[in-house]
């Protein structure tokens, strides 16, 4: 065992906030082992990868008590450290949520394997046959905060897409992540796959993040999942490509032609179903011509949501607080929502263009022409008509799970699942053609 590997092994049982003597050596060793595992995964049959995920799901269920105990320790530590209610909600596991994680592994196992799929093919006049074929990215580094389920989701998606994964979870969820990772290792072992295919950085020292960002040649792409400061650091320091997910500053626009009952139900669900998820609506835009604006804000207030609005909106209910300029650019991840009135779709689309993070934006209306215009003109990764923004989720899109929601425009956009974790290569078949 190398010195770095020994460090990884011993660090797994050390204090979670202990400094790493040589973070770069640790990550370099993990990267080399991941690279070797990726070569095996690239040629692993679909059935074997699926078997590993199903075995991991069984291990999660079998070890439920231990995983929930580890999560309880993380939750207690989080409360002591003053984590917000939104972050505690992201961190929390219970039997139902853990079953959802296990079912998610099985869902990924049942998906079509993208590796080897022919994207397109063509025949040239000289007889050359060209095709583009999906292949794994290689080694994927995922840096994330709070949510222990990401350990399972990211590991599963990377594995099924033929990639090795290096996972660096946040200190808030370190015990939970380790317990879930142990189940993934059981799955790999049961399927005869290299355990290095899914590695969890065993320490929470921030130096390990910096070492991952500099591991060009060993890590092929970095996926950050977390707050603005984490994503900003990754984008600023990374020497490898980054698949970024920025803020979820999402909007729901209630058009003049909205059905009042739908408007009330969708506004409450989009904001309050789970306030700490990235698909939660953060700003509500209400058309001045919509007759039931007061009913919408009342429903949100009665559901326990703090509303911050313009004077015009405040006039609808005395409980509404004044909104400041900063509220239109806020990702609250809490039971808080900014509200403003607009005069038609033009103003709504303009507000979204000025303040959205290009994540998810929705329109509520019975006017199909207005809806189609909104869907065409709003430049976000996900646009919706008469649906809650909380559907912005890879599982809800039929992708099994997601490694994140990309708000960029290159490679992958929206929920990134199996296909987004592949690239392609050109395959050229000839019969001896020479280029003149």
C-alpha positions as CSV (number, residue, x, y, z in Angstrom):
1,X,0.0,0.0,0.0
2,X,1.4,3.4,-0.9
3,X,1.9,6.1,1.8
4,X,-1.1,8.0,0.3
5,X,-3.3,5.0,0.4
6,X,-2.2,4.3,4.0
7,X,-3.2,7.9,4.8
8,X,-6.6,7.4,3.2
9,X,-7.2,4.3,5.2
10,X,-6.2,5.8,8.5
11,X,-7.9,9.0,7.9
12,X,-11.2,7.3,7.4
13,X,-11.4,6.7,11.1
14,X,-9.7,9.9,12.2
15,X,-11.3,13.1,13.4
16,X,-13.4,14.6,10.6
17,X,-11.8,18.0,10.8
18,X,-8.2,16.9,11.2
19,X,-5.8,18.5,8.7
20,X,-4.4,16.3,5.9
21,X,-0.6,16.1,6.1
22,X,-0.4,15.9,2.3
23,X,-3.7,16.4,0.6
24,X,-2.1,16.5,-2.9
25,X,-0.5,13.1,-2.4
26,X,-3.8,11.7,-1.1
27,X,-5.8,12.9,-4.1
28,X,-3.1,11.9,-6.6
29,X,-3.2,8.4,-5.2
30,X,-7.0,8.2,-5.3
31,X,-6.9,9.6,-8.9
32,X,-4.4,7.0,-10.1
33,X,-6.5,4.2,-8.6
34,X,-9.7,5.7,-10.0
35,X,-8.0,5.9,-13.5
36,X,-7.3,2.2,-13.3
37,X,-10.8,1.4,-12.2
38,X,-12.3,3.6,-15.0
39,X,-10.4,1.5,-17.6
40,X,-12.2,-1.6,-16.2
41,X,-15.6,0.1,-16.0
42,X,-15.4,1.3,-19.6
43,X,-15.6,-2.3,-20.8
44,X,-17.9,-3.7,-18.1
45,X,-21.2,-5.2,-19.4
46,X,-24.4,-3.4,-18.5
47,X,-25.7,-6.3,-16.5
48,X,-22.7,-6.4,-14.2
49,X,-22.9,-2.6,-13.4
50,X,-26.6,-3.1,-12.7
51,X,-25.9,-6.0,-10.4
52,X,-23.5,-3.9,-8.4
53,X,-26.2,-1.2,-7.9
54,X,-28.9,-3.7,-6.9
55,X,-26.5,-5.3,-4.4
56,X,-25.7,-1.8,-3.0
57,X,-29.4,-1.1,-2.6
58,X,-29.8,-4.3,-0.7
59,X,-26.8,-3.3,1.5
60,X,-28.4,0.1,2.2
61,X,-31.6,-1.7,3.4
62,X,-29.7,-4.3,5.4
63,X,-27.7,-1.6,7.2
64,X,-30.5,0.9,7.8
65,X,-30.0,1.1,11.5
66,X,-26.3,1.9,11.2
67,X,-26.8,4.5,8.5
68,X,-29.6,6.2,10.4
69,X,-27.4,6.2,13.5
70,X,-24.6,7.8,11.6
71,X,-27.0,10.4,10.2
72,X,-28.3,11.1,13.7
73,X,-24.7,11.9,14.8
74,X,-24.4,14.3,11.8
75,X,-27.7,16.0,12.7
76,X,-26.7,16.5,16.3
77,X,-23.4,17.9,15.2
78,X,-25.2,20.2,12.7
79,X,-27.5,21.6,15.4
80,X,-24.5,22.2,17.6
81,X,-22.8,24.1,14.8
82,X,-25.9,26.2,14.0
83,X,-26.8,24.8,10.6
84,X,-29.9,26.4,9.2
85,X,-33.2,24.6,9.1
86,X,-32.9,24.3,5.3
87,X,-29.5,22.7,5.6
88,X,-30.7,20.4,8.4
89,X,-33.6,19.3,6.1
90,X,-31.1,18.5,3.3
91,X,-29.0,16.5,5.8
92,X,-31.7,14.5,7.5
93,X,-32.4,10.9,6.7
94,X,-35.3,8.8,7.9
95,X,-36.5,5.3,6.9
96,X,-38.6,6.7,4.1
97,X,-35.8,8.9,2.7
98,X,-33.3,6.0,3.0
99,X,-35.7,3.7,1.1
100,X,-35.9,6.4,-1.6
101,X,-32.1,6.3,-1.8
102,X,-32.1,2.5,-2.2
103,X,-34.9,2.7,-4.7
104,X,-32.9,5.3,-6.6
105,X,-30.0,2.9,-7.0
106,X,-32.4,0.3,-8.4
107,X,-33.9,2.9,-10.8
108,X,-30.5,3.7,-12.2
109,X,-29.7,0.0,-12.6
110,X,-32.9,-0.3,-14.7
111,X,-32.0,2.6,-17.1
112,X,-30.7,2.1,-20.6
113,X,-26.9,2.1,-20.6
114,X,-25.6,5.0,-22.7
115,X,-22.2,3.5,-23.2
116,X,-21.8,2.2,-26.7
117,X,-24.9,3.9,-28.0
118,X,-24.6,5.2,-31.6
119,X,-25.5,8.9,-31.6
120,X,-25.6,9.1,-35.4
121,X,-23.9,7.6,-38.4
122,X,-23.2,8.7,-42.0
123,X,-21.6,7.3,-45.2
124,X,-19.2,9.5,-47.1
125,X,-19.0,9.5,-50.9
126,X,-15.6,7.8,-50.8
127,X,-17.1,4.9,-48.9
128,X,-15.9,5.8,-45.4
129,X,-18.5,5.0,-42.7
130,X,-18.6,7.4,-39.8
131,X,-20.4,7.0,-36.5
132,X,-20.4,8.9,-33.2
133,X,-20.5,6.5,-30.2
134,X,-21.1,7.3,-26.6
135,X,-18.2,6.6,-24.2
136,X,-17.6,7.4,-20.5
137,X,-16.0,10.6,-19.4
138,X,-13.4,8.7,-17.4
139,X,-12.9,9.9,-13.8
140,X,-15.5,12.3,-12.3
141,X,-14.9,14.3,-9.2
142,X,-18.0,15.4,-7.3
143,X,-17.7,18.0,-4.5
144,X,-20.9,18.5,-2.6
145,X,-22.4,19.7,0.7
146,X,-25.0,18.6,3.2
147,X,-27.0,16.0,1.3
148,X,-25.8,12.5,2.1
149,X,-28.0,11.0,-0.7
150,X,-25.7,12.6,-3.2
151,X,-23.1,9.9,-2.2
152,X,-25.4,7.2,-3.5
153,X,-26.8,9.1,-6.5
154,X,-23.5,10.3,-7.8
155,X,-21.8,7.0,-7.3
156,X,-24.5,5.1,-9.0
157,X,-24.8,7.4,-12.0
158,X,-21.0,7.5,-12.5
159,X,-20.8,3.7,-12.3
160,X,-23.7,3.0,-14.7
161,X,-22.2,5.5,-17.2
162,X,-18.9,3.6,-17.0
163,X,-17.0,6.3,-15.0
164,X,-15.0,6.0,-11.8
165,X,-16.0,8.5,-9.1
166,X,-14.1,10.5,-6.5
167,X,-16.6,11.9,-4.0
168,X,-15.8,14.6,-1.6
169,X,-18.8,15.2,0.7
170,X,-19.2,18.1,3.2
171,X,-18.2,17.8,6.8
172,X,-21.8,18.2,7.8
173,X,-22.7,14.8,6.4
174,X,-19.4,12.9,6.8
175,X,-20.7,10.1,9.0
176,X,-23.8,9.6,6.8
177,X,-21.7,9.6,3.6
178,X,-19.2,7.1,5.0
179,X,-22.1,4.7,5.9
180,X,-23.7,5.0,2.5
181,X,-20.4,4.7,0.8
182,X,-19.8,1.4,2.6
183,X,-23.0,0.0,1.1
184,X,-21.8,1.1,-2.4
185,X,-18.5,-0.8,-1.8
186,X,-20.5,-3.9,-0.8
187,X,-22.3,-3.7,-4.1
188,X,-19.0,-3.3,-6.1
189,X,-17.5,-6.2,-4.3
190,X,-20.6,-8.4,-4.8
191,X,-20.4,-7.7,-8.6
192,X,-16.6,-8.4,-8.8
193,X,-15.9,-4.7,-9.7
194,X,-12.9,-2.7,-8.4
195,X,-13.7,-1.0,-5.1
196,X,-11.7,2.0,-6.4
197,X,-14.6,2.6,-8.9
198,X,-16.3,4.7,-6.2
199,X,-14.0,6.4,-3.7
200,X,-15.0,8.8,-0.9
201,X,-12.4,11.3,0.1
202,X,-11.9,10.2,3.8
203,X,-11.2,13.7,5.2
204,X,-13.0,17.0,5.2
205,X,-10.0,19.3,5.2
206,X,-10.6,22.0,2.5
207,X,-7.1,21.3,1.2
208,X,-8.5,18.1,-0.3
209,X,-10.8,20.1,-2.5
210,X,-8.0,22.2,-3.7
211,X,-6.0,19.1,-4.6
212,X,-9.0,17.7,-6.6
213,X,-9.3,21.0,-8.5
214,X,-5.6,20.7,-9.6
215,X,-5.7,17.0,-10.5
216,X,-5.6,17.5,-14.2
217,X,-4.8,14.3,-16.0
218,X,-6.3,12.2,-13.2
219,X,-9.7,13.7,-12.8
220,X,-11.5,14.5,-16.1
221,X,-14.4,16.7,-14.9
222,X,-15.5,18.2,-11.6
223,X,-19.1,18.6,-10.6
224,X,-19.8,20.9,-7.6
225,X,-23.1,20.6,-5.8
226,X,-23.5,23.2,-3.0
227,X,-23.8,26.9,-2.2
228,X,-22.6,29.8,-4.2
229,X,-19.3,30.1,-2.4
230,X,-18.4,26.4,-3.2
231,X,-19.3,26.7,-6.8
232,X,-17.4,30.0,-7.1
233,X,-14.3,28.5,-5.6
234,X,-14.5,25.5,-7.9
235,X,-14.9,27.7,-11.0
236,X,-12.1,30.0,-10.0
237,X,-9.5,27.4,-9.0
238,X,-10.2,24.3,-11.2
239,X,-7.6,23.2,-13.7
240,X,-10.0,20.6,-15.0
241,X,-13.4,21.2,-16.7
242,X,-16.3,22.0,-14.5
243,X,-20.0,21.1,-14.8
244,X,-21.5,23.9,-12.7
245,X,-24.8,24.3,-11.0
246,X,-25.3,27.8,-9.8
247,X,-28.2,29.2,-7.7
248,X,-31.7,28.1,-8.1
249,X,-33.3,31.5,-8.3
250,X,-36.5,30.1,-9.8
251,X,-39.7,32.0,-10.7
252,X,-43.3,31.2,-11.0
253,X,-45.3,33.6,-13.1
254,X,-49.1,33.7,-12.7
255,X,-50.5,35.0,-15.9
256,X,-53.8,37.0,-16.3
257,X,-55.3,33.9,-17.8
258,X,-54.3,31.5,-15.0
259,X,-56.9,29.2,-13.5
260,X,-57.2,30.5,-9.9
261,X,-57.3,27.1,-8.2
262,X,-54.2,26.0,-10.2
263,X,-52.5,29.2,-9.3
264,X,-53.0,28.8,-5.6
265,X,-52.0,25.1,-5.5
266,X,-49.0,25.5,-7.8
267,X,-47.6,28.6,-5.9
268,X,-47.9,26.8,-2.6
269,X,-46.3,23.6,-3.8
270,X,-43.6,25.3,-5.8
271,X,-42.4,27.2,-2.7
272,X,-43.4,25.1,0.3
273,X,-43.2,21.4,-0.6
274,X,-39.5,21.4,0.4
275,X,-38.0,24.9,0.7
276,X,-34.4,23.7,0.8
277,X,-34.3,22.1,-2.6
278,X,-32.8,23.9,-5.6
279,X,-36.1,23.6,-7.5
280,X,-38.0,25.7,-5.0
281,X,-39.6,28.8,-6.4
282,X,-37.9,31.9,-4.8
283,X,-39.8,34.7,-6.6
284,X,-43.5,34.8,-7.5
285,X,-44.6,37.1,-10.3
286,X,-48.3,37.9,-10.4
287,X,-50.0,39.6,-13.4
288,X,-51.8,42.7,-12.4
289,X,-54.8,41.5,-14.5
290,X,-55.0,38.2,-12.5
291,X,-58.1,38.6,-10.3
292,X,-57.1,36.3,-7.4
293,X,-53.7,37.6,-6.4
294,X,-54.9,38.1,-2.8
295,X,-55.9,34.5,-2.6
296,X,-52.5,33.3,-3.8
297,X,-50.6,35.4,-1.2
298,X,-53.0,34.4,1.5
299,X,-52.5,30.7,0.8
300,X,-48.7,31.1,1.0
301,X,-48.9,33.1,4.2
302,X,-51.3,30.7,5.8
303,X,-48.9,27.9,4.8
304,X,-46.2,29.6,6.9
305,X,-44.3,31.4,4.2
306,X,-42.8,34.8,4.8
307,X,-43.6,37.0,1.8
308,X,-41.6,40.1,0.8
309,X,-43.2,42.3,-1.7
310,X,-43.5,45.7,-3.4
311,X,-45.9,48.2,-1.9
312,X,-48.5,47.1,-4.5
313,X,-48.2,43.5,-3.3
314,X,-48.1,44.6,0.4
315,X,-51.5,46.1,-0.1
316,X,-53.0,42.6,-0.7
317,X,-52.3,41.5,2.9
318,X,-50.9,43.3,5.9
319,X,-48.6,40.4,6.8
320,X,-46.4,40.9,3.7
321,X,-43.0,42.5,4.5
322,X,-41.3,45.1,2.2
323,X,-39.0,43.7,-0.4
324,X,-35.5,45.2,-1.0
325,X,-33.5,45.1,-4.2
326,X,-31.6,42.2,-2.9
327,X,-34.7,40.0,-2.7
328,X,-35.0,39.7,-6.5
329,X,-31.6,38.0,-6.6
330,X,-32.0,35.8,-3.5
331,X,-32.0,32.0,-3.3
332,X,-33.6,31.7,0.2
333,X,-33.8,27.9,0.5
334,X,-36.2,28.7,3.2
335,X,-39.9,29.5,3.8
336,X,-39.4,33.0,2.3
337,X,-40.6,34.2,-1.1
338,X,-40.3,37.5,-3.0
339,X,-43.4,38.7,-4.8
340,X,-44.0,41.4,-7.3
341,X,-46.7,42.5,-9.7
342,X,-46.1,42.6,-13.5
343,X,-48.1,43.9,-16.4
344,X,-48.2,40.9,-18.8
345,X,-45.8,38.3,-20.1
346,X,-43.3,40.9,-21.5
347,X,-42.6,42.3,-18.1
348,X,-42.4,38.8,-16.5
349,X,-40.0,37.5,-19.1
350,X,-37.9,40.7,-18.7
351,X,-37.7,40.3,-14.9
352,X,-36.7,36.7,-15.3
353,X,-34.0,37.6,-17.8
354,X,-32.6,40.2,-15.4
355,X,-32.7,38.2,-12.1
356,X,-33.0,34.4,-12.8
357,X,-30.1,32.0,-12.5
358,X,-31.3,30.1,-15.6
359,X,-32.3,27.1,-13.5
360,X,-36.1,26.6,-13.6
361,X,-38.9,29.0,-14.4
362,X,-42.6,28.4,-14.8
363,X,-45.8,30.0,-16.1
364,X,-49.3,29.3,-14.9
365,X,-51.9,30.1,-17.5
366,X,-54.7,28.7,-19.6
367,X,-53.6,30.8,-22.6
368,X,-51.6,28.3,-24.8
369,X,-50.1,31.1,-27.0
370,X,-48.8,33.0,-24.0
371,X,-47.5,29.7,-22.5
372,X,-45.6,28.7,-25.7
373,X,-44.1,32.2,-26.0
374,X,-42.9,32.0,-22.4
375,X,-41.4,28.5,-23.0
376,X,-39.6,29.7,-26.1
377,X,-38.3,33.0,-24.8
378,X,-37.2,32.2,-21.2
379,X,-33.6,31.1,-21.4
380,X,-33.4,28.6,-18.5
381,X,-32.3,25.0,-18.3
382,X,-35.9,24.0,-17.4
383,X,-39.0,25.9,-18.4
384,X,-42.5,24.8,-17.3
385,X,-46.2,25.4,-18.0
386,X,-48.8,24.7,-15.3
387,X,-46.4,22.6,-13.3
388,X,-44.6,23.1,-10.0
389,X,-40.9,24.1,-10.2
390,X,-40.3,21.3,-7.6
391,X,-40.4,18.9,-10.5
392,X,-36.9,20.1,-11.4
393,X,-35.3,16.8,-10.5
394,X,-33.7,14.0,-12.4
395,X,-35.9,11.3,-10.8
396,X,-39.0,13.2,-11.8
397,X,-37.7,13.5,-15.3
398,X,-37.4,9.7,-15.6
399,X,-33.6,9.8,-15.3
400,X,-33.4,7.7,-12.2
401,X,-31.4,10.2,-10.4
402,X,-29.2,13.2,-11.1
403,X,-25.7,14.3,-10.4
404,X,-26.8,17.9,-10.5
405,X,-28.7,20.4,-12.6
406,X,-26.4,22.2,-15.0
407,X,-27.3,25.9,-15.6
408,X,-24.6,26.3,-18.2
409,X,-24.9,25.8,-22.0
410,X,-22.1,23.4,-22.8
411,X,-22.0,19.6,-22.8
412,X,-25.1,19.1,-20.7
413,X,-28.0,21.3,-19.4
414,X,-30.7,20.7,-16.9
415,X,-30.7,17.5,-14.9
416,X,-27.4,15.7,-15.6
417,X,-27.8,11.9,-15.4
418,X,-26.4,9.0,-17.4
419,X,-26.2,10.7,-20.8
420,X,-24.7,13.8,-19.4
421,X,-21.9,11.7,-17.9
422,X,-20.7,10.5,-21.3
423,X,-19.0,12.0,-24.2
424,X,-18.5,10.5,-27.6
425,X,-15.8,9.5,-30.0
426,X,-15.8,9.2,-33.8
427,X,-15.5,5.7,-35.2
428,X,-14.4,5.6,-38.8
429,X,-14.6,2.3,-40.9
430,X,-12.9,2.2,-44.2
431,X,-11.8,-0.3,-46.9
432,X,-8.4,1.1,-47.6
433,X,-9.3,4.7,-48.6
434,X,-6.4,7.1,-49.2
435,X,-6.9,10.9,-49.0
436,X,-5.9,12.6,-52.3
